[in-house]
C-alpha cells in the first residue's frame, strides 16, 4: 500500500463510508498561528481536526510527546475508526503535521493510513469541496495495539551510538544540525547527536507540501548504506523526523524508529554528548 494518496483519489472516494479524514495542520510555536481556528474556517468536506498539541503526553515537559495508549484511545474515540477504515491525513501548510499523525497511528498499530499529497492548498487550487461545517462524529471501535518498532528513546540511542548497524538521521536544517543557528527553545544547546547524519525534511518535498518521487527520495539516501541497519530519526521535537519516517517507508519500504524527545530532550540534557 502506498503511503500517499492524490487529491484526485480522495475526491473520487470522498463518499466512501470507510474513510476517516484528519486535518493535521501544525505550526511551529514562533509562527503564532492557530490550526484549530483555521480548521473551523475552512477544511476538506467530512474531515475532523486532529490536535497534535492535545493528543500527546500532557505530563511531559517536552512538547507533543506520544501519549500512552489509554489516553490516545480516549482522544480519538469519536472519530469512527473501525477495522475497515482508511485514514487520510492532510495539512494546510506542509506535511509535517500529517506525517506526525501518520506515524502516531502506525505506532498504535493502525496501518491503513495515508497522507494526502499536496494537502489542503492543492485541494483548494483544484476547486475541490471545502466547508466550515463541523463533521459528524461516531464512536471508534478499532482495537489499537502498540508497535514498539516505530519509537525509540535517549537511553537506547546512547547505548547504540557507536553501533555500526545503527544509522541516525537528523531532520533539522543544516545550520541547526551544525550548531551555527541558535535554537529557538530556551535552554537548548546547539549541535547534534554524535554520529548522526543530516537530511533536512524539506529536501524530501516540493516546497514542504508535495513528496518527491520515490526515485528522488532514494537518491537522497543513496550515499548511506541502509541495508540491514536499524534507522533512528530525530529532529527538533519529534515532528519533522516523521517526514523522514514516512519518506523511508514510501520509497524504500523501511520502517524507522522516531526519537520522540529529539533535540528538545537531547539538547537540554547536559549529560548527553553532542557534536557541532
C-alpha positions as CSV (number, residue, x, y, z in Angstrom):
1,X,0.0,0.0,0.0
2,X,1.3,3.5,-0.9
3,X,1.8,5.9,2.0
4,X,0.2,8.7,-0.1
5,X,-3.0,9.4,-2.0
6,X,-3.6,12.0,-4.6
7,X,-6.2,14.8,-4.4
8,X,-7.9,13.0,-7.3
9,X,-8.1,9.8,-5.4
10,X,-9.6,11.4,-2.4
11,X,-12.1,13.4,-4.4
12,X,-13.2,10.2,-6.2
13,X,-13.6,8.4,-2.8
14,X,-14.9,11.2,-0.7
15,X,-18.3,9.4,-0.2
16,X,-16.7,6.2,1.0
17,X,-18.1,5.4,4.4
18,X,-14.8,3.8,5.5
19,X,-12.9,7.0,5.0
20,X,-11.7,8.9,8.1
21,X,-10.1,12.2,7.1
22,X,-8.0,14.3,9.5
23,X,-6.8,17.9,9.2
24,X,-3.5,17.6,11.0
25,X,-2.2,21.1,10.4
26,X,0.5,22.1,12.9
27,X,2.6,25.2,13.2
28,X,5.9,25.9,15.0
29,X,5.4,28.0,18.2
30,X,7.0,31.1,16.8
31,X,4.6,31.2,13.8
32,X,1.8,32.1,16.2
33,X,-0.9,30.5,14.1
34,X,-3.9,28.5,15.4
35,X,-4.5,25.4,13.3
36,X,-7.8,24.7,15.2
37,X,-9.1,28.1,14.2
38,X,-8.0,27.6,10.6
39,X,-9.9,24.3,10.6
40,X,-13.1,26.0,11.8
41,X,-12.8,28.5,8.9
42,X,-12.0,26.0,6.1
43,X,-11.4,22.3,5.7
44,X,-12.0,19.4,3.4
45,X,-15.5,18.2,3.5
46,X,-16.0,15.4,6.0
47,X,-12.7,15.9,7.8
48,X,-12.0,16.2,11.5
49,X,-9.4,18.3,13.3
50,X,-6.6,16.3,14.9
51,X,-4.9,18.4,17.5
52,X,-1.3,17.3,17.8
53,X,-0.7,19.5,20.8
54,X,-3.5,17.8,22.8
55,X,-3.2,14.2,21.6
56,X,0.1,13.9,23.5
57,X,1.6,13.2,26.9
58,X,0.4,16.3,28.8
59,X,2.5,15.4,31.8
60,X,5.8,15.6,29.8
61,X,8.0,18.7,30.0
62,X,8.8,18.1,26.3
63,X,6.3,19.2,23.6
64,X,3.8,16.8,22.0
65,X,5.4,13.5,23.2
66,X,3.5,10.4,22.3
67,X,0.8,9.6,24.9
68,X,0.0,6.3,26.5
69,X,-2.5,4.1,24.6
70,X,-5.3,4.7,27.0
71,X,-5.1,8.5,26.6
72,X,-4.8,8.1,22.8
73,X,-7.9,5.9,22.6
74,X,-9.8,8.4,24.6
75,X,-8.8,11.3,22.4
76,X,-9.8,9.5,19.1
77,X,-12.8,7.6,20.4
78,X,-15.3,9.8,18.5
79,X,-13.7,9.7,15.0
80,X,-15.4,6.5,13.7
81,X,-12.2,4.5,13.3
82,X,-13.1,0.9,12.6
83,X,-11.2,-2.2,11.3
84,X,-12.2,-1.4,7.7
85,X,-11.4,2.3,8.0
86,X,-8.9,4.1,5.8
87,X,-7.4,7.2,7.4
88,X,-6.2,10.1,5.3
89,X,-4.2,12.9,6.9
90,X,-3.6,16.3,5.4
91,X,-2.2,19.7,6.4
92,X,-3.0,23.3,5.4
93,X,0.7,24.4,5.2
94,X,3.1,21.4,4.9
95,X,3.3,17.7,5.5
96,X,4.9,17.8,9.0
97,X,1.6,17.5,10.9
98,X,0.1,14.9,8.6
99,X,3.4,12.9,8.8
100,X,3.4,13.0,12.6
101,X,-0.2,11.7,12.8
102,X,0.6,9.0,10.2
103,X,3.4,7.9,12.4
104,X,1.3,8.0,15.6
105,X,-1.3,5.7,14.1
106,X,1.5,3.3,12.9
107,X,2.9,3.3,16.4
108,X,-0.6,2.4,17.8
109,X,-0.9,-0.5,15.3
110,X,-3.2,1.0,12.6
111,X,-1.6,0.6,9.2
112,X,-4.3,1.6,6.7
113,X,-3.3,5.3,6.8
114,X,-2.1,7.6,4.1
115,X,-1.1,11.2,3.6
116,X,-2.8,13.5,1.1
117,X,-0.1,14.6,-1.3
118,X,-0.2,18.4,-1.7
119,X,-2.6,18.8,1.2
120,X,-5.3,21.5,1.6
121,X,-3.5,24.0,-0.7
122,X,-3.5,21.7,-3.7
123,X,-7.1,20.7,-2.9
124,X,-8.3,24.3,-2.9
125,X,-6.4,25.2,-6.1
126,X,-8.2,22.4,-7.8
127,X,-11.5,23.8,-6.6
128,X,-12.4,20.6,-4.7
129,X,-15.1,20.7,-2.0
130,X,-14.4,22.6,1.2
131,X,-16.6,23.6,4.1
132,X,-16.6,25.3,7.5
133,X,-19.2,22.9,8.9
134,X,-18.4,20.5,11.7
135,X,-18.1,16.9,10.6
136,X,-20.3,14.2,12.2
137,X,-18.6,12.2,14.9
138,X,-19.2,8.5,15.6
139,X,-17.7,6.1,18.1
140,X,-14.4,4.3,17.2
141,X,-14.2,0.6,17.8
142,X,-10.7,-0.3,16.5
143,X,-8.6,-2.2,18.9
144,X,-5.2,-0.3,19.0
145,X,-2.1,-2.3,19.9
146,X,1.3,-0.6,20.3
147,X,4.0,-1.4,17.7
148,X,7.3,-0.6,19.6
149,X,9.4,-0.7,16.4
150,X,8.3,2.9,15.5
151,X,9.6,4.5,18.6
152,X,12.9,4.9,20.4
153,X,14.4,6.9,23.3
154,X,17.6,8.6,24.5
155,X,18.7,5.6,26.5
156,X,18.6,3.2,23.5
157,X,20.4,5.8,21.4
158,X,23.1,6.3,24.0
159,X,23.7,2.6,24.1
160,X,23.9,2.3,20.3
161,X,25.9,5.5,19.4
162,X,28.9,3.6,18.1
163,X,27.0,0.6,16.8
164,X,27.8,0.3,13.1
165,X,24.4,-1.4,12.5
166,X,22.7,1.8,13.6
167,X,22.1,4.9,11.5
168,X,20.8,8.2,13.0
169,X,19.3,10.8,10.7
170,X,18.5,14.4,11.9
171,X,15.7,16.1,10.0
172,X,16.6,19.7,11.1
173,X,18.1,22.2,8.7
174,X,21.8,22.2,8.1
175,X,22.6,25.2,10.2
176,X,20.8,23.8,13.2
177,X,22.5,20.5,12.7
178,X,25.9,22.1,12.6
179,X,25.2,24.3,15.6
180,X,25.5,27.5,13.5
181,X,22.0,28.6,14.1
182,X,20.8,29.3,17.7
183,X,17.9,27.1,18.9
184,X,14.6,28.9,19.5
185,X,13.7,26.8,22.5
186,X,15.1,28.2,25.7
187,X,17.9,26.3,27.4
188,X,18.8,24.2,24.4
189,X,22.5,23.6,23.4
190,X,23.4,23.7,19.7
191,X,24.7,20.9,17.6
192,X,23.6,17.3,17.0
193,X,23.7,13.8,18.3
194,X,27.2,12.3,17.7
195,X,27.5,10.1,14.6
196,X,24.1,11.3,13.2
197,X,23.7,12.3,9.6
198,X,21.7,15.3,8.3
199,X,18.8,15.1,5.8
200,X,16.6,18.2,6.1
201,X,13.0,17.1,5.9
202,X,12.0,19.8,3.4
203,X,14.6,18.5,0.9
204,X,12.4,15.4,0.5
205,X,9.5,17.5,-0.6
206,X,8.5,20.2,-3.1
207,X,8.0,23.3,-1.0
208,X,7.2,21.2,2.0
209,X,3.8,20.1,0.7
210,X,4.4,17.5,-2.0
211,X,6.6,14.5,-1.5
212,X,9.3,13.9,-4.1
213,X,9.2,10.8,-6.3
214,X,10.4,7.5,-4.9
215,X,13.5,7.7,-7.1
216,X,14.4,11.1,-5.9
217,X,14.0,10.1,-2.3
218,X,16.2,7.0,-2.9
219,X,18.8,9.4,-4.4
220,X,18.8,11.4,-1.2
221,X,19.7,8.3,0.9
222,X,21.9,6.7,-1.8
223,X,25.2,7.5,-0.1
224,X,24.2,5.8,3.1
225,X,24.2,2.0,3.3
226,X,20.7,1.4,4.7
227,X,20.7,-2.4,4.2
228,X,20.2,-4.3,7.5
229,X,20.5,-1.1,9.5
230,X,18.5,0.0,12.5
231,X,17.5,3.5,11.4
232,X,16.7,6.1,14.1
233,X,15.2,9.5,13.2
234,X,15.5,12.7,15.2
235,X,14.6,16.4,14.7
236,X,13.7,19.4,16.9
237,X,10.8,17.9,18.8
238,X,9.7,14.7,17.1
239,X,7.6,16.2,14.3
240,X,9.7,16.6,11.2
241,X,11.5,13.3,11.9
242,X,8.2,11.7,11.0
243,X,8.5,13.2,7.5
244,X,11.7,11.1,7.1
245,X,9.9,8.0,8.6
246,X,7.1,8.5,6.0
247,X,9.6,9.0,3.2
248,X,11.6,5.9,4.0
249,X,8.5,3.8,4.2
250,X,7.1,5.3,1.0
251,X,10.2,5.0,-1.2
252,X,12.2,2.1,0.4
253,X,9.7,0.2,2.5
254,X,11.9,0.8,5.5
255,X,10.4,1.0,9.0
256,X,12.4,3.5,11.0
257,X,12.2,4.4,14.7
258,X,11.4,8.0,15.7
259,X,13.2,9.5,18.7
260,X,10.2,11.3,20.1
261,X,12.2,13.6,22.6
262,X,14.6,14.6,19.8
263,X,16.7,17.7,20.3
264,X,14.2,19.2,22.7
265,X,15.3,16.4,25.1
266,X,18.8,15.7,24.0
267,X,19.9,19.3,23.6
268,X,18.5,20.2,27.1
269,X,20.3,17.4,28.9
270,X,23.9,18.4,29.6
271,X,24.9,14.8,30.5
272,X,24.3,13.7,26.9
273,X,27.1,14.1,24.3
274,X,26.8,16.5,21.3
275,X,28.8,17.3,18.2
276,X,28.9,20.5,16.2
